[in-house]
Amino acid sequence: MIGWAPPAAPEPVPLVAIGDFCAIRRRAIATLAEQGVAASVVGDAGYPAGVLDLARTGRGVARLAMVGPAPDGLTPYGGLPPVPPIPMSALARPGADPATVEAAFAAVRQLLH
């Protein structure tokens, strides 16, 4: 079967995620645990495209930082508790052109709001 379906209780929710270093992964697992939702990482990748590929196979659900529509081949699943946002910061290199820095930061702010 291609696609993902929620497991029958009390089976843990299968997660696909970036490796242990990923803040989104850590926040998602912690949020699920705090809400009493059993979860198990069944596949991980070193980069976002790998996580998307794993999710497209139906192996598990991916908790993604969503900006815009869902990636091709995936649909949002509303059956899990929301994950609180993670603060983000951006830095510019010393000596960077201030106008370029402000334009880049403004574009990111607009994308994330």
matplotlib code that plots the C-alpha trace (Angstrom):
import matplotlib.pyplot as plt

x = [0.0, 1.3, 0.2, 0.0, -2.7, -2.7, -1.9, -4.5, -4.1, -2.0, 0.6, 3.0, 2.8, 5.6, 7.7, 10.1, 12.5, 15.9, 18.6, 18.8, 20.4, 17.2, 15.3, 12.0, 12.4, 13.3, 10.4, 7.9, 8.9, 8.8, 5.3, 3.9, 5.3, 3.8, 0.4, 0.6, 0.9, 3.3, 5.6, 8.6, 11.1, 11.0, 13.2, 15.5, 17.4, 20.2, 18.3, 14.7, 14.3, 15.1, 12.4, 9.9, 10.9, 10.4, 7.0, 5.9, 6.5, 3.9, 6.5, 5.5, 4.4, 6.7, 6.4, 7.4, 7.9, 5.2, 5.5, 2.9, 1.2, 2.1, 5.0, 4.0, 2.7, 1.9, -1.2, -1.5, -2.7, -4.6, -4.7, -1.6, -1.2, 0.3, 4.0, 4.8, 6.9, 10.7, 12.3, 14.5, 17.3, 19.4, 22.8, 24.7, 28.5, 30.4, 30.8, 27.8, 25.9, 23.2, 20.6, 21.2, 21.0, 17.7, 16.2, 17.1, 15.7, 12.5, 12.0, 12.4, 10.0, 7.4, 7.7, 7.3, 4.3]
y = [0.0, 3.4, 6.2, 6.6, 5.8, 6.4, 3.3, 1.6, 2.5, 1.8, 1.4, 4.4, 6.9, 6.1, 9.3, 10.0, 12.8, 14.4, 13.0, 13.6, 17.0, 18.5, 21.0, 20.3, 16.5, 17.1, 19.5, 17.2, 14.2, 16.2, 17.7, 14.2, 12.8, 15.8, 15.1, 11.4, 10.4, 7.4, 7.9, 6.0, 7.2, 4.6, 6.4, 9.3, 11.2, 13.8, 16.3, 17.5, 15.9, 12.5, 13.0, 13.9, 10.8, 8.6, 10.2, 9.7, 6.0, 5.8, 4.6, 7.3, 10.8, 13.8, 16.8, 19.6, 23.3, 24.3, 27.4, 27.4, 24.3, 20.8, 19.3, 17.3, 13.9, 14.7, 15.9, 17.5, 15.3, 17.0, 14.1, 15.1, 17.9, 21.1, 21.6, 25.0, 27.2, 27.3, 30.7, 31.5, 34.0, 35.1, 36.7, 38.6, 38.5, 41.4, 44.0, 42.8, 45.5, 46.7, 47.2, 43.6, 42.3, 44.1, 43.0, 39.3, 39.5, 41.2, 38.5, 35.8, 37.6, 37.9, 34.2, 33.1, 35.3]
z = [0.0, -0.9, 1.5, 5.2, 7.6, 11.4, 13.4, 15.6, 19.3, 21.2, 18.4, 18.3, 15.5, 13.0, 12.3, 9.5, 10.3, 9.9, 12.2, 15.9, 15.4, 14.0, 16.3, 14.5, 15.2, 18.9, 19.3, 17.6, 19.7, 22.9, 22.0, 21.2, 24.5, 26.5, 24.9, 25.6, 22.0, 21.6, 18.6, 17.2, 14.5, 11.8, 9.3, 9.2, 6.6, 6.6, 4.6, 4.1, 0.6, 2.1, 4.8, 2.1, 0.1, 3.2, 3.9, 0.2, 0.6, 3.4, 5.9, 8.4, 9.0, 8.8, 11.0, 8.7, 9.1, 6.6, 4.5, 1.7, 0.3, 1.2, -0.9, -4.0, -3.1, 0.5, 2.3, 5.7, 8.5, 11.3, 13.8, 15.8, 18.3, 16.9, 17.5, 19.1, 16.8, 17.1, 17.4, 14.4, 14.0, 11.1, 11.1, 8.4, 8.0, 9.2, 6.4, 4.4, 2.5, 4.8, 2.1, 0.9, 4.4, 5.1, 1.8, 2.5, 6.1, 4.9, 2.3, 5.0, 7.4, 4.6, 3.8, 7.4, 8.2]

ax = plt.figure().add_subplot(projection="3d")
ax.plot(x, y, z, "-o")
ax.set_aspect("equal")
plt.show()
